[in-house]
Amino acid sequence: MRPAHPPADTPETRPAWHFTPRAHWMNDPNGLIFHRGTWHLFFQHHPHGRTWGPMHWGHATSGDLLRWQEQPIALAPDHLGMVFSGSAVLDSGNRSGLGPAGSQPLVMMFTHHDMADEQAGRIDRQHQSLAFSLDGGATWTTHAGNPVMPNPGVQDWRDPKLRWLPQRQCWTMALACGDHIRFYSSPDLKRWTEDSRFGGAGVGAHGGVWECPDLIPLTAPDGRTHWVLLVSLTPGGPNGGSATQYFIGDFDDRTFTPHDTRTRWLDFGPDNYAGVTWAEVDDRALFIGWMSNWQYADKVPTAPWRSAMTMPRELQLRTAPDGLRVASVPAREVATLCQPATLARQGVALGDAALDLSAALAGTQGRFVLQLSTAALRGFTLTLGNAAGDVLRIGFDATAGCWWIDRNASGDVGFHPVFAQRATAARLATAAKSDLQLWFDATSVELFADDGLSVMTALFFPRQPWNRATLASDDGLMLDTLELRPLRDSR
Ligand code: FRU
């Protein structure tokens, strides 16, 4: 058996098409921006170790959201502290004055966290600061006037997410403040005024603190635009630890007014946290999350790096039986990874015998698509396995009304007590037909059910690559389509 904490490189745990840093620790995606044909992905990074430490902003770029080139570190800790999460915008009118007249600087806003102040027990240790780039994002300079927002006496006050408001001709910022979000506005990214607050007890889910907000306009099927506020929280997720909830409402350029204050989860799985959307993308809300969970992120058995991002996803508003919901679907770019099907069957009615799909498994990354009828379905289990006896089980339980992922026996689960678990996601659709996409990549699976209404992301660490697959029905599994496609390696 492999030791729980491998001392050497673990190439077999390296995802083939999800972003991972070459080496060392990564957490939240930061500063997501599309600029001059390049996707920028910055990330919380500790470049000297595989656990959280002095936070830098790592940087990677891509032309297609799939093949990433790691770039030099964009931001490093300075005299004001570590560099926590934040966002980036294009200041096309140079309203910030951070560039020379006529220039169009890229501007980042992030949280400075002063460790010395934290150790001294000061609560006013987080401040908001700026950095800018005049070469399209290749190099970054911190603003001499930092911090532009000194701490007002709030212990957790971080993760600014910026958005330009064309009607008001100013930027708005969503900022996490313990148990709520504050909205601020500014004409120049330097002078900020508080506009409103949203959250607190009784509003959505609480656990630890709220983090990494994002406010996004999305158009509903009836053509109306609503505003969606993403809020990550840890702990307090539906399957333990870290998760992202959202609220749907209106935003009048100053105040976010939710339609209601119920808790809704963007992704029910244990491993999608702190996700936000790209700036400067006109037609889509493109999202990426950190594919881990604060409960065990610093113990996962990968080396020399720790953590991957989720696949890029598009967020869409859908009308579900209980009202509007945010669905997540793979960004259309991801489909280009698909290779010709190794399994393509139509009209399969499953009896007592499980279907052996092993011959169709080619490599450690792939995509299953199941289109099924739920009318008479009690449930089913899709199992990925290997010769070492590890199994990852994924399925549907009609009685409980949920999709589930069981990684209890999926290989190396002993590195943290809560990792061995069976996670569930409510089925939100009620139609008699359902569809399921399962994308797997060496050590992760992303499940999109009912056209992205129920989503789960989960890590696993088999001791050997998967080379077995079976599909078994509890009763009544009728498949219109059963398909498996291998996926390209995008490294
Ligand atoms: C979320 C978070 C942020 C913070 C960053 C620090 O995972 O806690 O709130 O800015 O990570 O690395």
Residues whose N, C-alpha, C, O or C-beta is under 5 A from the ligand:
A	BS01	FRU	D28 Q44 M55 F84 S85 R158 D159 E211 C212 A274
